[in-house]
Amino acid sequence: MSQIDEIRMQVMWNRLISVVEEQALTLIRTAFSTSVREAGDLSAGVFDARGRMLAQAVTGTPGHVNTMAEAVLNFIAEIPRDQMYPGDTYVTNDPWLGTGHLHDITMVSPSFRDGALIGFFACTAHVVDVGGRGFGADGKSVYEEGIQIPIMKFAERGEVNTDLLRILRSNVREPNQVIGDFYSLAACNDVGHQRLVQMLDEVGLADLKTLGEFIFSRTHTAMMERIAALPKGSWVNEMLTDGYDDPINLAVEVTIGDDNVHVDFSGSSGISRWGINVPLIYTKAYACYAIKCVVAPDIPNNSASLAAFSISSPVNILNAQRPAPVSLRHVIGHMVPDVVLGALAKALPGKIQAEGAGALWNIHISARPEAGAEGRRAEVLLFNSGGMGARPTLDGLSATAFPSGVMTMPIEATEHTGPIVIWRKELRPDSGGAGQYRGGLGQVIEIAPEEGHEFDFSAMFDRISAPPRGRDGGEPGAPGGVALDDGTRLRPKGWQHVPAGRRLMLELPGGGGFGDPGRRSPEAMAEDVRKGYVTGKQP
């Protein structure tokens, strides 16, 4: 390939990324759920005719993007090629074939040009409700957690499956929001297809084969160079998390070979009877993400870069089998990067950040009027983040969603969706672990029902009994806490009640520190005090 041809291919590669970015932005602009519209809890990508991911939108979470890379192959295996038509859109929320729990809807659309299948567009988004017990850990099996949609056609030749919509309306609490999001998902794939065809017309390509081979070959070469530069061997790590009623131990062995990094989760705790289990497809997504953050953060994420990593686990909490409850698979799944990074810290001493809050502090609120009072009912979902661990040369980021990358929902948008008031949302002083570099701060959040209302809420919290650990002499971050404003302590997981007139008080954990606290510069310590990050009092 000549230098001019390589430049041309690189330009088209960049153009392809812009196509999927527009695909993702279409979903954000048209979504009904605040988790998609405000927090960006979604993914979008383009795949070749064999189902290999060519490019992903920058907007999106690793849990969605990396599971989607495998999920598209599951769609292709289920729907025969001779039953795929222009105008089709396929859908599922199967946790083991999609993204790990029922609340995520994955849609895949074949892309045809001049009658020939040239690829697929796929997208995923978290919807506000899927029926069942709601978004929480209380289910004892996946059958209690909501409606299950097998891989099937949402639309065939442009005609929407109205029977599926009727079934959805009868099984969810917020049918207009949910069905609106289904149409948004389908629309974003349509936009991706339209922009791809325009691009191919402009550059004079019939399909994605030539561009795809360029993308995969360049990515593979770059990944092999990065892995070759790593130390070779195996390293282990363990990490304790709160669990539901019993602590959960996560164990990992990371093996770096000549052309592969393998991660094995043998030794982790067994399957829980509560909905915090993780299907392997989701465990893979975050394990690969952790390795890529260290090995090749600047190399585009596609099937070739992911192929350099392999993940295994016996049946346990990180490889839960059907019909285990998995609604809160993100709580344990978001801890996977920290446990993997802990092993890599032994291979690459001094180069890996400390542990952070990890799991999002999601809260699903089911608000209603008090008995005998008038008012409105609503299902409200909030995403909140604790602090990141300190980095080898920088303080940890405060109130930042690592590893998920979702954005904070604006208070105004959240309050608009239901009868709740957020009285306080601010950084939590003294929550970042001390170190040469300080851990990121958590948050303090106060939530109350509007006057004349009460609410039940699903707690999805962790790092309360097992706070984030520091690295290389750094101290742990502050643990989290959940209580009412009268001092009543609440459980970190499960559905609970906030009566009228009371406030729910959340204290989110801070990230661990990095390095000896005695080596922190006087200037940095003075700045912490000036900004109120450190008060000198115990958290």
C-alpha positions as CSV (number, residue, x, y, z in Angstrom):
1,M,0.0,0.0,0.0
2,S,1.4,3.4,-1.0
3,Q,1.8,6.2,1.5
4,I,-1.0,8.1,-0.2
5,D,-3.3,5.1,0.1
6,E,-2.4,4.8,3.8
7,I,-3.2,8.4,4.4
8,R,-6.5,7.9,2.6
9,M,-7.4,4.9,4.7
10,Q,-6.5,6.8,7.9
11,V,-8.8,9.6,6.9
12,M,-11.6,7.1,6.2
13,W,-11.0,5.5,9.6
14,N,-11.4,8.9,11.3
15,R,-14.5,9.5,9.2
16,L,-15.9,6.1,10.4
17,I,-15.4,7.2,14.0
18,S,-17.3,10.4,13.2
19,V,-20.1,8.3,11.8
20,V,-20.6,6.3,15.1
21,E,-20.2,9.5,17.1
22,E,-23.2,11.0,15.2
23,Q,-25.0,7.7,15.8
24,A,-24.4,8.0,19.6
25,L,-25.4,11.7,19.6
26,T,-28.6,10.8,17.9
27,L,-29.5,8.5,20.8
28,I,-28.6,11.1,23.4
29,R,-30.7,13.8,21.7
30,T,-33.8,11.6,21.2
31,A,-33.7,9.4,24.4
32,F,-36.5,9.6,26.9
33,S,-34.6,8.2,29.9
34,T,-32.3,10.6,31.9
35,S,-29.7,7.8,32.2
36,V,-29.2,8.0,28.5
37,R,-30.0,11.7,27.8
38,E,-28.1,13.2,30.7
39,A,-25.6,10.6,31.9
40,G,-24.5,9.0,28.6
41,D,-25.1,5.4,29.8
42,L,-25.0,4.0,26.3
43,S,-22.8,2.7,23.5
44,A,-22.7,2.8,19.7
45,G,-20.6,1.1,17.1
46,V,-20.2,-0.1,13.6
47,F,-19.3,-3.7,12.7
48,D,-18.2,-5.5,9.5
49,A,-20.3,-8.1,7.7
50,R,-18.7,-10.8,9.9
51,G,-19.7,-9.0,13.1
52,R,-16.3,-7.7,14.0
53,M,-16.3,-4.2,15.7
54,L,-14.6,-1.7,13.5
55,A,-15.2,1.5,15.5
56,Q,-17.0,2.6,18.6
57,A,-18.3,6.0,19.6
58,V,-16.2,7.8,22.2
59,T,-19.5,8.5,24.0
60,G,-20.3,5.4,26.0
61,T,-19.3,3.0,28.8
62,P,-16.8,0.1,28.6
63,G,-19.5,-2.2,30.0
64,H,-21.7,-1.4,27.0
65,V,-19.1,-1.1,24.3
66,N,-17.0,-4.2,25.1
67,T,-20.0,-6.4,25.7
68,M,-21.5,-5.1,22.5
69,A,-18.4,-6.3,20.6
70,E,-19.4,-9.9,21.6
71,A,-23.2,-9.4,21.6
72,V,-23.3,-8.7,17.8
73,L,-21.9,-12.1,17.1
74,N,-24.7,-13.6,19.3
75,F,-27.2,-11.8,17.1
76,I,-25.6,-13.1,13.9
77,A,-25.7,-16.7,15.3
78,E,-29.4,-16.4,16.2
79,I,-30.8,-14.8,13.0
80,P,-29.9,-16.6,9.8
81,R,-28.5,-14.5,7.0
82,D,-31.3,-15.3,4.6
83,Q,-33.7,-13.8,7.2
84,M,-32.0,-10.4,7.3
85,Y,-33.5,-7.7,5.2
86,P,-32.9,-3.9,4.6
87,G,-34.9,-2.0,7.2
88,D,-34.5,-4.7,9.9
89,T,-33.6,-4.0,13.5
90,Y,-33.0,-6.7,16.1
91,V,-33.2,-6.5,19.9
92,T,-32.5,-8.2,23.1
93,N,-31.9,-7.6,26.8
94,D,-30.7,-11.1,27.6
95,P,-28.0,-10.6,30.3
96,W,-25.8,-13.5,28.9
97,L,-26.1,-12.5,25.3
98,G,-26.2,-8.8,25.7
99,T,-24.6,-6.6,28.4
100,G,-25.1,-8.4,31.7
101,H,-28.5,-7.3,33.0
102,L,-32.1,-6.8,31.8
103,H,-32.1,-3.0,32.0
104,D,-29.8,-2.7,29.1
105,I,-31.5,-2.9,25.7
106,T,-29.2,-3.8,22.8
107,M,-30.3,-3.2,19.2
108,V,-28.5,-4.4,16.1
109,S,-29.3,-3.3,12.5
110,P,-27.9,-4.9,9.3
111,S,-26.5,-2.3,6.9
112,F,-27.2,-3.1,3.2
113,R,-25.9,-1.3,0.1
114,D,-27.2,-2.1,-3.3
115,G,-28.7,-5.3,-1.9
116,A,-25.5,-6.6,-0.3
117,L,-24.9,-6.8,3.4
118,I,-21.9,-4.6,4.2
119,G,-22.0,-4.5,8.0
120,F,-24.0,-3.9,11.1
121,F,-24.7,-1.0,13.4
122,A,-25.3,-1.7,17.1
123,C,-26.2,0.4,20.2
124,T,-27.1,-0.2,23.8
125,A,-28.8,2.0,26.4
126,H,-30.0,1.6,30.0
127,V,-33.8,2.0,30.2
128,V,-35.6,3.2,33.3
129,D,-37.7,0.1,33.9
130,V,-38.1,-3.5,32.7
131,G,-40.8,-4.5,35.2
132,G,-40.3,-7.2,37.8
133,R,-38.9,-6.1,41.1
134,G,-37.3,-3.1,39.5
135,F,-33.6,-2.1,39.5
136,G,-32.3,-3.7,42.6
137,A,-30.5,-6.6,44.2
138,D,-33.5,-8.2,45.9
139,G,-34.4,-10.8,43.2
140,K,-33.5,-14.4,43.8
141,S,-33.4,-15.2,40.1
142,V,-33.4,-13.4,36.8
143,Y,-37.0,-14.3,36.4
144,E,-37.9,-11.9,39.2
145,E,-35.9,-9.0,37.8
146,G,-38.1,-8.1,34.8
147,I,-39.2,-9.0,31.3
148,Q,-36.7,-11.0,29.2
149,I,-36.6,-10.2,25.5
150,P,-34.8,-13.0,23.6
151,I,-32.9,-12.0,20.4
152,M,-35.7,-11.2,18.0
153,K,-36.8,-8.6,15.5
154,F,-37.9,-5.2,16.7
155,A,-38.6,-4.3,13.1
156,E,-38.7,-6.3,9.8
157,R,-38.2,-4.4,6.5
158,G,-39.1,-1.2,8.4
159,E,-42.3,-2.5,10.0
160,V,-42.2,-2.4,13.8
161,N,-43.3,-5.4,15.8
162,T,-46.4,-4.0,17.5
163,D,-47.0,-7.2,19.4
164,L,-43.6,-6.7,21.2
165,L,-44.6,-3.1,22.0
166,R,-48.0,-4.3,23.5
167,I,-46.1,-6.9,25.6
168,L,-43.7,-4.2,26.8
169,R,-46.5,-1.8,27.7
170,S,-48.1,-4.4,29.9
171,N,-44.9,-5.3,31.8
172,V,-43.2,-2.0,32.6
173,R,-44.1,0.9,35.0
174,E,-43.0,3.7,32.6
175,P,-44.2,2.4,29.2
176,N,-43.9,5.7,27.3
177,Q,-40.3,6.2,28.4
178,V,-39.3,2.6,27.7
179,I,-40.9,2.4,24.3
180,G,-39.6,5.9,23.5
181,D,-36.1,4.7,24.2
182,F,-36.7,1.6,21.9
183,Y,-37.5,3.9,19.0
184,S,-34.4,6.1,19.9
185,L,-32.2,3.1,19.8
186,A,-33.5,2.0,16.4
187,A,-33.3,5.6,15.1
188,C,-29.6,6.0,16.0
189,N,-28.7,2.8,14.1
190,D,-30.6,4.2,11.1
191,V,-28.6,7.4,11.2
192,G,-25.4,5.4,11.4
193,H,-26.4,3.5,8.3
194,Q,-27.3,6.6,6.3
195,R,-24.0,8.3,7.2
196,L,-22.0,5.2,6.3
197,V,-23.6,5.0,2.8
198,Q,-22.9,8.7,2.2
199,M,-19.3,8.1,3.2
200,L,-18.9,5.1,0.9
201,D,-20.4,7.0,-2.0
202,E,-18.1,9.9,-1.4
203,V,-14.9,7.8,-1.2
204,G,-15.9,5.4,-3.9
205,L,-15.9,2.2,-1.9
206,A,-18.4,-0.6,-2.4
207,D,-18.2,-2.0,1.1
208,L,-16.1,-2.0,4.3
209,K,-13.7,-4.9,3.5
210,T,-10.7,-2.9,2.5
211,L,-11.1,-0.3,5.3
212,G,-11.8,-3.1,7.8
213,E,-8.6,-5.0,7.0
214,F,-6.6,-1.8,7.2
215,I,-8.1,-1.0,10.7
216,F,-7.5,-4.5,12.0
217,S,-4.0,-5.0,10.6
218,R,-2.8,-1.6,12.0
219,T,-4.4,-2.2,15.4
220,H,-3.0,-5.7,15.7
221,T,0.5,-4.6,14.9
222,A,0.3,-1.8,17.4
223,M,-1.1,-4.1,20.1
224,M,1.7,-6.7,19.6
225,E,4.3,-3.9,20.0
226,R,2.8,-2.8,23.3
227,I,2.5,-6.3,24.7
228,A,6.1,-7.2,23.6
229,A,7.3,-4.3,25.8
230,L,5.7,-5.6,28.9
231,P,7.4,-7.8,31.6
232,K,6.5,-11.5,31.2
233,G,5.1,-13.6,33.9
234,S,2.0,-14.0,36.2
235,W,0.9,-11.8,39.1
236,V,-2.1,-12.3,41.5
237,N,-4.3,-10.0,43.5
238,E,-7.3,-10.1,45.8
239,M,-9.8,-7.5,46.8
240,L,-12.7,-7.6,49.3
241,T,-16.0,-5.9,48.6
242,D,-19.1,-5.4,50.8
243,G,-21.3,-7.9,49.0
244,Y,-24.9,-8.0,50.1
245,D,-25.2,-9.8,53.4
246,D,-21.7,-11.4,53.3
247,P,-18.4,-9.9,52.0
248,I,-17.4,-10.8,48.4
249,N,-13.8,-11.7,47.6
250,L,-12.5,-11.0,44.1
251,A,-9.3,-12.9,43.1
252,V,-7.4,-12.6,39.9
253,E,-4.3,-13.9,38.1
254,V,-2.9,-11.8,35.3
255,T,-0.5,-13.6,32.9
256,I,1.5,-11.6,30.3
257,G,2.8,-13.7,27.4
258,D,4.5,-12.8,24.2
259,D,1.4,-11.9,22.3
260,N,-1.5,-12.1,24.8
261,V,-2.6,-10.9,28.2
262,H,-4.7,-13.5,30.0
263,V,-6.8,-12.8,33.1
264,D,-8.3,-15.6,35.2
265,F,-10.7,-15.1,38.1
266,S,-10.4,-18.5,39.9
267,G,-10.6,-18.1,43.6
268,S,-13.3,-15.4,43.6
269,S,-16.4,-15.9,45.7
270,G,-19.2,-18.2,44.6
271,I,-22.5,-17.1,43.1
272,S,-24.6,-14.9,45.4
273,R,-28.2,-15.6,46.2
274,W,-28.8,-11.8,45.6
275,G,-28.8,-9.8,42.3
276,I,-25.1,-8.8,42.4
277,N,-23.8,-11.6,40.2
278,V,-22.0,-10.8,37.0
279,P,-22.3,-12.7,33.7
280,L,-18.9,-13.4,32.2
281,I,-19.6,-11.2,29.2
282,Y,-19.6,-8.1,31.5
283,T,-16.6,-9.3,33.5
284,K,-14.7,-9.6,30.2
285,A,-15.7,-6.1,29.3
286,Y,-14.2,-4.5,32.4
287,A,-11.2,-6.7,32.6
288,C,-10.2,-5.9,29.0
289,Y,-10.8,-2.2,29.8
290,A,-8.4,-2.3,32.8
291,I,-5.6,-3.9,30.8
292,K,-6.1,-1.5,27.8
293,C,-5.9,1.5,30.1
294,V,-2.4,0.4,31.1
295,V,-1.1,-1.3,27.9
296,A,-2.6,0.7,25.1
297,P,-4.9,3.6,26.1
298,D,-4.2,5.5,22.8
299,I,-4.9,2.6,20.5
300,P,-8.5,2.6,19.1
301,N,-10.9,0.1,20.6
302,N,-12.0,-2.5,18.1
303,S,-12.1,-6.3,17.7
304,A,-8.4,-6.5,16.9
305,S,-7.4,-4.6,20.1
306,L,-9.7,-6.7,22.2
307,A,-8.4,-9.9,20.6
308,A,-5.1,-9.4,22.4
309,F,-6.8,-10.2,25.8
310,S,-8.4,-13.4,27.0
311,I,-10.5,-13.8,30.1
312,S,-11.5,-17.0,32.0
313,S,-13.3,-17.9,35.2
314,P,-14.9,-20.9,36.7
315,V,-18.5,-20.6,37.7
316,N,-18.5,-18.0,40.5
317,I,-19.8,-14.4,41.1
318,L,-17.9,-13.2,38.1
319,N,-19.1,-16.0,35.8
320,A,-22.7,-16.4,37.0
321,Q,-24.8,-18.8,35.1
322,R,-28.5,-18.5,34.2
323,P,-30.8,-18.1,36.0
324,A,-28.8,-16.3,38.7
325,P,-30.0,-12.8,39.6
326,V,-27.8,-10.2,37.9
327,S,-29.7,-6.9,38.1
328,L,-26.8,-5.1,39.9
329,R,-24.0,-6.7,38.0
330,H,-22.4,-3.3,37.7
331,V,-21.7,-3.1,41.5
332,I,-19.3,-6.0,41.4
333,G,-18.4,-5.6,37.7
334,H,-17.1,-2.1,38.3
335,M,-14.7,-3.5,40.9
336,V,-13.1,-5.7,38.3
337,P,-10.7,-3.0,37.0
338,D,-9.3,-2.3,40.4
339,V,-8.6,-5.9,41.2
340,V,-6.9,-6.4,37.8
341,L,-4.9,-3.2,38.2
342,G,-3.8,-4.4,41.6
343,A,-2.2,-7.4,39.9
344,L,-0.6,-5.2,37.2
345,A,0.8,-3.0,39.9
346,K,3.1,-5.9,40.9
347,A,4.2,-6.3,37.3
348,L,4.6,-2.5,36.8
349,P,5.5,-1.1,40.2
350,G,5.0,2.6,40.7
351,K,2.9,3.0,37.5
352,I,-0.6,2.0,38.5
353,Q,-3.2,4.2,40.3
354,A,-4.6,3.4,43.7
355,E,-8.1,1.9,44.2
356,G,-11.1,4.1,43.9
357,A,-14.8,4.0,44.7
358,G,-15.3,1.8,41.6
359,A,-19.0,1.1,41.5
360,L,-21.4,3.9,40.7
361,W,-23.6,4.8,43.6
362,N,-26.8,4.4,41.6
363,I,-30.1,4.9,43.3
364,H,-33.5,4.0,41.8
365,I,-36.4,5.9,43.6
366,S,-40.0,4.9,43.4
367,A,-41.9,8.0,44.5
368,R,-45.6,8.2,45.4
369,P,-48.1,10.4,47.3
370,E,-48.6,9.7,51.0
371,A,-51.7,7.6,51.7
372,G,-54.8,9.7,51.1
373,A,-52.8,12.6,49.6
374,E,-52.8,13.8,46.0
375,G,-49.7,13.9,44.0
376,R,-47.7,12.1,41.3
377,R,-45.9,8.8,41.0
378,A,-42.6,8.5,39.2
379,E,-39.6,6.2,38.8
380,V,-36.4,8.2,39.2
381,L,-32.9,7.0,38.5
382,L,-29.7,8.8,39.7
383,F,-26.1,8.0,38.9
384,N,-23.6,9.3,41.4
385,S,-19.8,8.8,41.7
386,G,-17.3,8.6,44.5
387,G,-13.6,9.5,44.2
388,M,-11.0,7.9,41.9
389,G,-7.7,6.6,43.3
390,A,-4.7,8.8,43.3
391,R,-2.3,8.3,40.3
392,P,1.4,7.9,40.3
393,T,2.0,11.6,39.6
394,L,-1.4,13.2,40.2
395,D,-4.2,13.4,42.7
396,G,-7.2,11.3,42.1
397,L,-10.2,12.9,40.4
398,S,-13.1,13.7,42.7
399,A,-16.7,12.5,42.2
400,T,-15.7,10.9,38.9
401,A,-17.1,7.7,37.4
402,F,-14.2,5.4,36.9
403,P,-14.3,2.9,35.3
404,S,-17.8,3.4,33.9
405,G,-17.3,6.9,32.6
406,V,-20.9,8.0,32.8
407,M,-21.7,11.6,33.5
408,T,-23.4,13.1,36.5
409,M,-27.1,13.8,36.0
410,P,-27.9,17.5,36.6
411,I,-30.1,18.0,39.7
412,E,-32.6,20.1,37.7
413,A,-33.2,17.3,35.2
414,T,-33.5,14.7,38.0
415,E,-36.0,16.7,40.0
416,H,-38.0,17.3,36.9
417,T,-38.6,13.6,36.4
418,G,-40.3,13.0,39.8
419,P,-41.5,14.4,43.2
420,I,-38.1,14.5,44.9
421,V,-35.9,17.3,46.1
422,I,-32.1,17.1,46.2
423,W,-31.2,19.4,49.1
424,R,-27.4,18.9,49.0
425,K,-24.8,17.6,46.5
426,E,-21.3,18.6,47.3
427,L,-17.8,17.2,47.6
428,R,-17.1,15.4,50.9
429,P,-14.1,16.9,52.8
430,D,-11.5,14.5,54.2
431,S,-12.7,11.6,52.1
432,G,-9.7,11.3,49.8
433,G,-7.0,8.9,51.1
434,A,-3.8,10.7,52.2
435,G,-0.6,10.1,50.2
436,Q,2.1,11.9,48.2
437,Y,-0.8,12.2,45.8
438,R,-4.3,12.4,47.4
439,G,-7.2,10.3,46.5
440,G,-10.2,11.9,44.8
441,L,-13.0,13.1,47.1
442,G,-16.4,11.5,47.3
443,Q,-19.7,13.4,47.6
444,V,-22.4,14.2,50.2
445,I,-25.9,14.0,48.8
446,E,-29.2,14.6,50.6
447,I,-32.5,13.6,48.9
448,A,-36.0,14.0,50.2
449,P,-39.5,13.4,48.9
450,E,-41.5,16.5,48.0
451,E,-44.1,17.6,50.5
452,G,-46.9,15.1,50.7
453,H,-44.9,12.3,49.1
454,E,-42.8,9.4,50.3
455,F,-40.5,7.0,48.4
456,D,-39.0,3.6,48.3
457,F,-35.4,3.4,47.0
458,S,-33.2,0.7,45.8
459,A,-29.7,1.0,47.3
460,M,-26.8,0.0,45.0
461,F,-23.8,1.0,47.1
462,D,-20.5,-0.5,48.0
463,R,-17.1,0.4,49.6
464,I,-18.8,0.9,53.0
465,S,-17.2,-2.0,55.0
466,A,-14.3,-2.3,52.6
467,P,-13.1,1.2,51.5
468,P,-10.7,1.7,48.6
469,R,-7.1,0.9,49.4
470,G,-4.1,3.1,48.8
471,R,-1.0,2.2,46.8
472,D,2.7,2.3,47.5
473,G,2.2,3.7,51.1
474,G,-0.9,5.7,50.4
475,E,-3.8,5.6,52.9
476,P,-7.3,4.2,52.1
477,G,-10.1,6.5,51.1
478,A,-13.0,7.1,53.5
479,P,-15.7,4.5,53.5
480,G,-19.2,5.3,52.3
481,G,-22.3,5.6,54.5
482,V,-26.1,5.5,54.1
483,A,-28.6,6.9,56.7
484,L,-31.7,9.0,57.3
485,D,-31.3,12.5,58.6
486,D,-32.4,11.3,62.0
487,G,-29.4,9.0,62.2
488,T,-31.1,5.8,61.3
489,R,-28.5,3.6,59.5
490,L,-29.6,2.0,56.3
491,R,-28.4,-1.0,54.4
492,P,-26.1,-0.4,51.4
493,K,-28.1,-2.7,49.1
494,G,-31.8,-3.5,48.7
495,W,-35.1,-1.8,48.6
496,Q,-35.8,0.5,51.6
497,H,-38.2,3.3,52.6
498,V,-37.9,7.0,53.2
499,P,-41.0,8.4,54.8
500,A,-42.5,11.9,54.2
501,G,-40.5,14.6,56.1
502,R,-37.3,12.6,56.2
503,R,-34.1,13.0,54.1
504,L,-31.8,10.3,52.7
505,M,-28.2,11.0,53.5
506,L,-25.5,9.5,51.2
507,E,-21.8,9.8,51.9
508,L,-19.9,8.5,48.9
509,P,-16.4,6.9,49.4
510,G,-13.2,8.6,48.5
511,G,-10.3,7.2,46.5
512,G,-7.1,5.7,48.0
513,G,-3.9,7.7,48.2
514,F,-0.7,7.0,46.3
515,G,2.7,7.1,47.9
516,D,4.0,8.1,51.4
517,P,1.8,11.0,52.8
518,G,5.0,12.4,54.3
519,R,6.2,13.2,50.8
520,R,3.3,15.4,49.9
521,S,4.5,18.9,49.0
522,P,3.6,21.7,51.5
523,E,2.1,23.6,48.6
524,A,-0.3,20.8,47.8
525,M,-1.3,20.4,51.5
526,A,-1.9,24.2,51.8
527,E,-4.0,24.1,48.6
528,D,-6.1,21.2,50.0
529,V,-6.9,23.2,53.1
530,R,-7.6,26.4,51.1
531,K,-10.1,24.6,48.9
532,G,-11.7,22.7,51.8
533,Y,-10.7,19.3,50.6
534,V,-8.9,18.6,53.9
535,T,-10.1,20.1,57.2
536,G,-7.8,18.3,59.6
537,K,-10.7,16.5,61.2
538,Q,-11.5,12.8,61.0
539,P,-14.0,12.1,58.2
